[in-house]
Amino acid sequence: MDGHIPIRILIILDVEDIDGISNSGVRLAQIAPPYYLFKEVPAEIVLATPSGGFPALLGQARHGSDQEPFVQRFLSDREARDDLADTLSLDQIVADDFDAAFCIGFSGWVWKTHNLGTGPLIKTFLENGKPVAIIPCQRLDIAPEGSGAGLLIIGDSDQSPVLAAHALLKAVIERRELMARST
């Protein structure tokens, strides 16, 4: 072993409400690009859903020429499909085992006190000083109008300014590259 400690990222697919009702807003097109970005770092990735197992996702067509390249790659990648099929449940997750969390589909209140669901796990990551990215499904209660079409980066620790600056620069570069490819 070379002493290198791998980056460990938890990807939370919040595809269920606390009561186990399906949240149909999460799509494979939202999961695949960050999944492969993290893989290329390389980072160890663990996928989790509120109750574990294969998540109910929107737009999971197996075939189609109009699919995004990342979705096509994901659907043809056995390891990725296995990761998705074998998600852990949130009660199997220990925040200390991960460096960061990336959550897709969360709606609601992060800081509201309750014992179930994604909110308390996100809160634990934040309280432990770990970065969390949230891509909400419907409404994330952080501001009266949400983040609109933008990207909202929030932090109030001593390290937040430099970490937010790095994230912001990376987001600007990526956005410019995406815009250049679409023209």
Secondary structure by P-SEA (a helix, b strand, c coil): ccccccbbbbbbccccccccccccccccccccaaaaaaaaabbbbbbbccccccccccccccccccccaaaaaaaacaaaaaaaaccccccccccccccbbbbccccccccccccccaaaaaaaaaaabbbbbbbccccccccccccccbbbbbbcccaaaaaaaaaaaaaaaaaaaaaaaac
